[in-house]
Amino acid sequence: MKVLVIGSGGREHALVWKLSQSPKVEKIYCAPGNAGIAESAECVPISAEDIPNLLAFAKENAIGLTVVGPEAPLTEGIVDKFEKAGLMVFGASKAAARLEGSKSFAKSLMTKYGIPTAIGKTFTDIEKAKAYIEEVGGKVVVKADGLAAGKGVMVCTNRKQALEAVNLVMEEKAFGDAGKKMVIEELLVGEEASFLAFTDGKTVLPLPSSQDHKAIYDGDKGPNTGGMGAYSPAPVVDAYMHDKIMNEVMKPTVKAMAAEGAPYKGVLYAGLMIDGDDIKVLEFNARFGDPECQPLLMRLKTDLVEIMEAVSKEELDKVNLEIDPRATVCIVLASKGYPGSYDKGMPISGLDAVKRMKDVFVFHAGTALQDEKIVASGGRVLGVTALGETIDKAIDKAYKAADKIKWTGVYKRKDIGQKASRHAKPAPLVSILMGSDSDLKVMQGATEMLTKLRIPYEMTVASAHRTPERAAEIARTARDRGIKVIIAGAGAAAHLAGALAAQTTLPVIGVPIDATPLAGFDALLATVQMPPGIPVATVAVGKMGAKNAGVLAAQIIGVGDETVAKRLAAFKEKMAEEVIAKAKKVEAL
């Protein structure tokens, strides 16, 4: 088939690069494209926002699939117009793209459907906005409601900054019509992550986690940009957090959009703030992030055309994503002065040298061809992206490649990916074992509570019957490895907890698992009836027991750790507040 990619940045180059690998693709066009894209596709001089001419081109050239890269044409309804003309197009409809096109709409939707987000309000009156800041204080985030190329968000730490941000949006109109309305919300703490998923309006198929670097300077200092680099995966999103994001953000948002009469099809991007086990949505984007798209598509092994066809036909449940297990890092090379004014037309050298490097690709963003030479023509110019066995190796390879590329005024951040590099897991304090991986869903109750209380843990499978030596070795070495408590889950005969307790002097908590017709009572009795001198604690059957095991482990550790004890106290207080809130709801009926 013939494919048309709409857009001209690094994201679109990555899409062209990935789509060109599909055996289904005969030819790729890109409108308007750039100098790098021209090496893989025929560039068409049509603006990404010129929907009538894009539609006419697609009809005249028998385009089988159109892929929309940037947000502006999505919010203007390009998908609706192409579908009305009977053309297959990948992207969110105009109604669905409101998730990105209007921050006030997104905030309202999240509030209505209980999707976790920062507390905030929408304003159209500058004086009311200023009064709100005086009321809540200056630690806020001020957001222009509409599209502002990733630059309409201002993080403020005091009243002066917040009031200046309000003036910039509504008085100086720095973001044009995007600032007719604004959202002011609480300043969240934690670590940011990007979470993207394909969806056909029903099925949600997640891509690996990633993390963007918005600020222009090292250490996340300076004004926001469209993105100065990204990496994947983001260690802050572990298996537990991945499931939590899917269940509390991604799936509920897709369901909410369907309930609102605006089914969401395409790529859904959630920008998240993660603090312990607490997640809140910072923003939604209705398309691939840029530069997150570059490292994510380098890891994607599945045919992208097949995925996009499945989304269009609402058959995404038939697709399985295959992901390269290696890490990827993208370093954005920008022109001096960005995100403000910058020069253009500077020749770029070193691109051929990087082409000879293995597992490295340079995605073009702001480039053009002048006198047969590739020149810098934008603020963000290139995205040097590399694969590595570890995040550190990917960082090293990406910077080695980026250092080969030169032009007058080239600028790059020097700390892309360092958050991931520093995210080394602390030594575990709790060891969680289960007799079979079929017990994992139950035992995740323990990991949920330990994550909430920020207690590091290890988790594995060891059977008292099938691998007794392995189970015994884990228990015998636990104390030397810094483990304070062991949690063991098993069903039926449930000998695992006792077998472990016989090999260590550490406290062992048994979780009886409901795995037989006896509803877990066999495992409960087997767990608690240990011989004298081999005690095993138990707290309940099944997932409730696993959760309580996590809390009990924390309480044991908290006896000698004041920090954990304080977290436990805050946890108990929060539970009490939740009960009181429920009581008030019942009393109000």
Summary of the structure (lengths in Angstrom):
residues: 589
radius of gyration: 26.5
end to end distance: 59.4
largest distance: 87.4
contacts: 2148
relative contact order: 0.09
helix: 38%
strand: 25%
